[in-house]
Amino acid sequence: MPPGDDETYDKTYDNESWKERGVMLRVFVYVFATHAFAGFVWLLFYVGQNAQK
C-alpha cells in the first residue's frame, strides 16, 4: 500500500465489509423465506391428505 493511502484503504475496506454483511443478510432472508414457503406447502399437502372426504 502506498504511503498516505490509509484513509482510502479504510474507506474501501469498510465499504467491502458493509457489502459482505448485506450479502450474508440477504442469503439468510432468502434461505429462511424458502424454508417457510416449503413448510407451508408441506402443511397444505398434509391437511389435504388428512381431510375428511
Distance bins in CASP14 RR format, pairs under 12 A and 6 or more apart:
PFRMAT RR
TARGET T0000
AUTHOR 0000-0000-0000
RMODE 2
METHOD distances of the structure
MODEL  1
1 7 0 0 0 0 0 1 0 0 0 0 0
1 8 0 0 0 0 1 0 0 0 0 0 0
1 9 1 0 1 0 0 0 0 0 0 0 0
1 10 0 0 0 0 0 1 0 0 0 0 0
1 12 0 0 0 0 0 1 0 0 0 0 0
1 13 0 0 0 0 0 1 0 0 0 0 0
2 8 0 0 0 0 1 0 0 0 0 0 0
2 9 0 0 0 0 1 0 0 0 0 0 0
3 9 0 0 0 0 0 1 0 0 0 0 0
4 10 0 0 0 0 0 1 0 0 0 0 0
5 11 0 0 0 0 0 1 0 0 0 0 0
5 12 0 0 0 0 1 0 0 0 0 0 0
5 13 0 0 0 0 0 1 0 0 0 0 0
6 12 0 0 0 0 0 1 0 0 0 0 0
6 13 0 0 0 0 0 1 0 0 0 0 0
7 13 0 0 0 0 0 1 0 0 0 0 0
7 14 0 0 0 0 0 1 0 0 0 0 0
8 14 0 0 0 0 0 1 0 0 0 0 0
8 15 0 0 0 0 0 1 0 0 0 0 0
9 15 0 0 0 0 0 1 0 0 0 0 0
9 16 0 0 0 0 0 1 0 0 0 0 0
10 16 0 0 0 0 0 1 0 0 0 0 0
10 17 0 0 0 0 0 1 0 0 0 0 0
11 17 0 0 0 0 0 1 0 0 0 0 0
11 18 0 0 0 0 0 1 0 0 0 0 0
12 18 0 0 0 0 0 1 0 0 0 0 0
12 19 0 0 0 0 0 1 0 0 0 0 0
13 19 0 0 0 0 0 1 0 0 0 0 0
13 20 0 0 0 0 0 1 0 0 0 0 0
14 20 0 0 0 0 0 1 0 0 0 0 0
14 21 0 0 0 0 0 1 0 0 0 0 0
15 21 0 0 0 0 0 1 0 0 0 0 0
15 22 0 0 0 0 0 1 0 0 0 0 0
16 22 0 0 0 0 0 1 0 0 0 0 0
16 23 0 0 0 0 0 1 0 0 0 0 0
17 23 0 0 0 0 0 1 0 0 0 0 0
17 24 0 0 0 0 0 1 0 0 0 0 0
18 24 0 0 0 0 0 1 0 0 0 0 0
18 25 0 0 0 0 0 1 0 0 0 0 0
19 25 0 0 0 0 0 1 0 0 0 0 0
19 26 0 0 0 0 0 1 0 0 0 0 0
20 26 0 0 0 0 0 1 0 0 0 0 0
20 27 0 0 0 0 0 1 0 0 0 0 0
21 27 0 0 0 0 0 1 0 0 0 0 0
21 28 0 0 0 0 0 1 0 0 0 0 0
22 28 0 0 0 0 1 0 0 0 0 0 0
22 29 0 0 0 0 1 0 0 0 0 0 0
22 30 0 0 0 0 0 1 0 0 0 0 0
23 29 0 0 0 0 0 1 0 0 0 0 0
23 30 0 0 0 0 0 1 0 0 0 0 0
24 30 0 0 0 0 0 1 0 0 0 0 0
24 31 0 0 0 0 0 1 0 0 0 0 0
25 31 0 0 0 0 0 1 0 0 0 0 0
25 32 0 0 0 0 0 1 0 0 0 0 0
26 32 0 0 0 0 0 1 0 0 0 0 0
26 33 0 0 0 0 0 1 0 0 0 0 0
27 33 0 0 0 0 0 1 0 0 0 0 0
27 34 0 0 0 0 0 1 0 0 0 0 0
28 34 0 0 0 0 0 1 0 0 0 0 0
28 35 0 0 0 0 0 1 0 0 0 0 0
29 35 0 0 0 0 0 1 0 0 0 0 0
29 36 0 0 0 0 0 1 0 0 0 0 0
30 36 0 0 0 0 0 1 0 0 0 0 0
30 37 0 0 0 0 0 1 0 0 0 0 0
31 37 0 0 0 0 0 1 0 0 0 0 0
31 38 0 0 0 0 0 1 0 0 0 0 0
32 38 0 0 0 0 0 1 0 0 0 0 0
32 39 0 0 0 0 0 1 0 0 0 0 0
33 39 0 0 0 0 0 1 0 0 0 0 0
33 40 0 0 0 0 0 1 0 0 0 0 0
34 40 0 0 0 0 0 1 0 0 0 0 0
34 41 0 0 0 0 0 1 0 0 0 0 0
35 41 0 0 0 0 0 1 0 0 0 0 0
35 42 0 0 0 0 0 1 0 0 0 0 0
36 42 0 0 0 0 0 1 0 0 0 0 0
36 43 0 0 0 0 0 1 0 0 0 0 0
37 43 0 0 0 0 0 1 0 0 0 0 0
37 44 0 0 0 0 0 1 0 0 0 0 0
38 44 0 0 0 0 0 1 0 0 0 0 0
38 45 0 0 0 0 0 1 0 0 0 0 0
39 45 0 0 0 0 1 0 0 0 0 0 0
39 46 0 0 0 0 1 0 0 0 0 0 0
39 47 0 0 0 0 0 1 0 0 0 0 0
40 46 0 0 0 0 0 1 0 0 0 0 0
40 47 0 0 0 0 0 1 0 0 0 0 0
41 47 0 0 0 0 0 1 0 0 0 0 0
41 48 0 0 0 0 0 1 0 0 0 0 0
42 48 0 0 0 0 0 1 0 0 0 0 0
42 49 0 0 0 0 0 1 0 0 0 0 0
43 49 0 0 0 0 0 1 0 0 0 0 0
43 50 0 0 0 0 0 1 0 0 0 0 0
44 50 0 0 0 0 0 1 0 0 0 0 0
44 51 0 0 0 0 0 1 0 0 0 0 0
45 51 0 0 0 0 0 1 0 0 0 0 0
END
